Amino acid sequence: MVSMNIETLKALNIKQAEKLIDLEASLALQAFIPDVFDKGSVKLKVRSKHDQYTININGKDYDSKELPSVYWKHLKSKLVKKA
């Protein structure tokens, strides 16, 4: 029973850390684009050509280098390359 509680706490700790990273990325994006969440959600498209990324956020294009680094790192970790 005790080991199950420790494992549960470890899993919750990992989930909490992931949520904190999500929050930090969202706050960085909101500081960069103040009205980004006005409609409650974000429309996001990522285009790549070699190692150059263009991110379309709510209809406006940004170069990946323009975005706050914490947001870009978070977004990049979520990307899945199409084969």
C-alpha contacts under 8 A as a table, 3 or more apart, distances in Angstrom:
res1	aa1	res2	aa2	distance
1	M	4	M	5.23
1	M	5	N	6.49
2	V	5	N	5.12
2	V	6	I	6.36
3	S	6	I	5.03
3	S	7	E	6.16
4	M	7	E	5.11
4	M	8	T	6.04
5	N	8	T	4.98
5	N	9	L	6.08
6	I	9	L	5.05
6	I	10	K	6.14
7	E	10	K	5.03
7	E	11	A	6.19
8	T	11	A	5.13
8	T	12	L	6.15
9	L	12	L	4.99
9	L	13	N	6.00
10	K	13	N	5.01
10	K	14	I	6.30
11	A	14	I	5.18
11	A	15	K	6.23
12	L	15	K	4.98
12	L	16	Q	6.00
13	N	16	Q	5.05
13	N	17	A	6.21
14	I	17	A	5.12
14	I	18	E	6.28
15	K	18	E	5.10
15	K	19	K	6.22
16	Q	19	K	5.09
16	Q	20	L	6.19
17	A	20	L	5.07
17	A	21	I	6.35
18	E	21	I	5.14
18	E	22	D	6.28
19	K	22	D	4.92
19	K	23	L	6.14
20	L	23	L	5.00
20	L	24	E	6.14
21	I	24	E	5.11
21	I	25	A	6.14
21	I	74	H	7.53
22	D	25	A	5.23
22	D	26	S	6.16
22	D	74	H	7.43
23	L	26	S	5.06
23	L	27	L	6.08
24	E	27	L	5.15
24	E	28	A	6.15
24	E	70	V	7.38
24	E	71	Y	7.76
25	A	28	A	5.14
25	A	29	L	6.22
25	A	70	V	5.63
25	A	71	Y	4.37
25	A	74	H	6.49
26	S	29	L	5.09
26	S	30	Q	6.10
26	S	71	Y	6.97
27	L	30	Q	5.01
27	L	31	A	6.13
28	A	31	A	5.13
28	A	32	F	6.29
28	A	68	P	6.18
28	A	70	V	6.96
28	A	71	Y	6.27
29	L	32	F	5.01
29	L	33	I	5.97
29	L	34	P	7.84
29	L	36	V	7.61
29	L	67	L	7.49
29	L	68	P	6.68
29	L	71	Y	6.26
30	Q	33	I	5.00
30	Q	34	P	4.83
30	Q	35	D	7.01
30	Q	36	V	6.04
30	Q	37	F	7.31
31	A	34	P	5.50
32	F	67	L	7.36
32	F	68	P	7.04
33	I	36	V	5.42
34	P	37	F	7.77
35	D	38	D	5.26
36	V	39	K	7.80
36	V	41	S	7.86
36	V	42	V	6.63
36	V	58	N	7.35
37	F	40	G	4.96
37	F	41	S	5.55
37	F	42	V	6.32
38	D	41	S	7.51
39	K	42	V	7.74
42	V	57	I	6.79
42	V	58	N	6.09
43	K	56	N	7.80
43	K	57	I	5.74
43	K	58	N	4.87
43	K	59	G	7.48
44	L	55	I	6.99
44	L	56	N	5.57
44	L	57	I	4.77
44	L	58	N	6.39
45	K	55	I	5.72
45	K	56	N	4.98
45	K	57	I	6.75
46	V	53	Y	6.78
46	V	54	T	5.79
46	V	55	I	4.52
46	V	56	N	6.26
47	R	53	Y	5.68
47	R	54	T	5.14
47	R	55	I	6.35
48	S	51	D	6.68
48	S	52	Q	5.55
48	S	53	Y	4.42
48	S	54	T	6.24
49	K	52	Q	5.28
49	K	53	Y	6.59
52	Q	63	D	7.97
52	Q	64	S	7.61
53	Y	63	D	6.21
53	Y	64	S	5.51
54	T	61	D	6.45
54	T	62	Y	5.70
54	T	63	D	4.75
54	T	64	S	5.90
55	I	61	D	5.62
55	I	62	Y	5.19
55	I	63	D	6.21
55	I	64	S	6.44
56	N	59	G	5.75
56	N	60	K	5.22
56	N	61	D	4.28
56	N	62	Y	6.14
57	I	60	K	5.39
57	I	61	D	6.46
57	I	62	Y	7.54
62	Y	66	E	6.37
62	Y	67	L	7.23
63	D	66	E	5.38
63	D	67	L	7.13
64	S	67	L	5.51
64	S	72	W	6.65
65	K	68	P	7.86
65	K	69	S	7.76
67	L	71	Y	6.81
67	L	72	W	6.15
68	P	71	Y	5.40
68	P	72	W	6.28
69	S	72	W	5.05
69	S	73	K	5.99
70	V	73	K	5.30
70	V	74	H	6.20
71	Y	74	H	5.09
71	Y	75	L	6.02
72	W	75	L	5.02
72	W	76	K	5.85
73	K	76	K	5.12
73	K	77	S	6.18
74	H	77	S	5.25
74	H	78	K	6.69
75	L	78	K	5.24
75	L	79	L	6.57
76	K	79	L	5.23
